[in-house]
Amino acid sequence: MRLFRTVVATFGGLVLSASLTTGSAVAADDQFVWTGPKGKHYSVQNPPDHKCLDMGQEASGPQNFTKKPLTVYSGKKCKGTATRLEPGKKADRGLRFASVIFNR
C-alpha cells in the first residue's frame, strides 16, 4: 500500500509539473496563473476539480482564467484563511497563498 501511495504521489507530481508553464504567462482559457519567486509567472492549464493542490514554493497574486470558481488558502492542504475567486477574476498581487482548490 505504501508503494502504491508513493507511485500515485510521484505520478501526480509529474502530471502537475508537466502542465506548469513559466515565464510571461499569457492568459488562456482554463488557466490558473500566479506569481512565484522573483516575480516569475506560473500557470496550470485545465486544473482538476475538487482536488487540493499545495504550492511547492511561494505564491501570490492568483488569477482565475478558468470557467470555474476556485479558492486559495493561506495554509497547506487547503487550510487557513480562504479567498474565493470567481471565473475571470484576479486577486490582489500581494495576496499570498499556499494551496488552491477548484470548483469547490
C-alpha positions in Angstrom: 0.0 0.0 0.0 2.9 2.4 0.8 4.5 1.7 -2.6 1.1 2.5 -4.3 0.8 5.9 -2.5 4.4 6.7 -3.5 3.7 5.9 -7.1 0.5 7.8 -7.2 2.1 10.9 -5.5 5.0 10.8 -7.9 2.7 10.4 -10.9 0.5 13.3 -9.7 3.6 15.5 -9.3 4.8 14.7 -12.8 1.4 15.4 -14.3 1.2 18.7 -12.4 4.8 19.8 -13.3 4.2 18.8 -17.0 1.2 21.2 -17.0 3.1 24.1 -15.5 4.4 26.8 -17.7 6.9 29.5 -16.6 7.9 32.9 -17.9 5.5 35.6 -19.1 2.2 33.8 -18.7 -0.4 34.7 -21.3 -4.0 34.1 -20.2 -5.6 31.3 -22.0 -8.9 29.6 -21.5 -9.0 27.2 -18.4 -5.7 28.5 -16.9 -4.8 29.4 -13.4 -2.0 31.9 -13.1 0.1 33.1 -10.2 3.3 34.9 -9.4 6.1 32.9 -7.9 9.7 33.6 -6.7 11.5 36.5 -8.3 8.2 37.7 -9.9 8.0 34.9 -12.4 4.6 33.9 -13.6 3.4 30.3 -13.4 0.3 28.6 -14.6 -1.7 25.4 -14.6 -3.8 24.5 -17.7 -7.1 22.6 -17.1 -6.7 22.2 -13.3 -8.5 19.2 -11.7 -11.8 19.8 -9.8 -12.2 19.1 -6.1 -8.5 18.4 -5.5 -6.4 20.5 -3.1 -3.1 21.5 -4.7 -0.3 22.6 -2.4 2.1 25.1 -3.8 5.7 24.0 -3.8 7.1 27.5 -3.4 6.0 31.0 -2.5 2.9 32.0 -4.5 0.9 35.3 -4.7 -1.4 37.2 -7.0 -3.7 34.4 -8.1 -5.6 34.9 -11.4 -8.5 32.7 -12.3 -8.9 32.4 -16.1 -10.8 29.1 -15.8 -14.5 28.7 -16.2 -15.0 27.5 -12.6 -14.6 29.2 -9.2 -11.6 28.5 -7.1 -10.5 29.1 -3.5 -6.9 29.8 -2.4 -5.8 29.2 1.2 -3.2 30.8 3.3 -2.0 27.3 4.6 -1.1 24.0 3.0 -3.8 21.3 2.5 -6.5 23.9 1.9 -6.5 25.2 5.5 -6.3 28.6 6.9 -7.8 31.9 5.5 -9.8 31.2 2.3 -10.2 33.6 -0.6 -12.7 32.7 -3.3 -12.1 33.8 -6.9 -14.9 33.6 -9.4 -14.1 32.8 -13.1 -12.2 35.6 -14.8 -11.3 37.3 -11.6 -7.9 38.3 -10.2 -6.9 38.8 -6.6 -4.6 41.5 -5.3 -0.9 41.0 -6.3 0.1 40.9 -2.7 -2.3 38.1 -1.7 0.0 35.2 -0.7 -1.4 31.6 -0.7 -0.1 28.1 0.0 -2.8 25.9 -1.6 -5.7 26.1 -4.0 -8.8 24.0 -4.9 -11.0 24.3 -8.0 -14.8 24.1 -8.2 -15.4 23.6 -4.5 
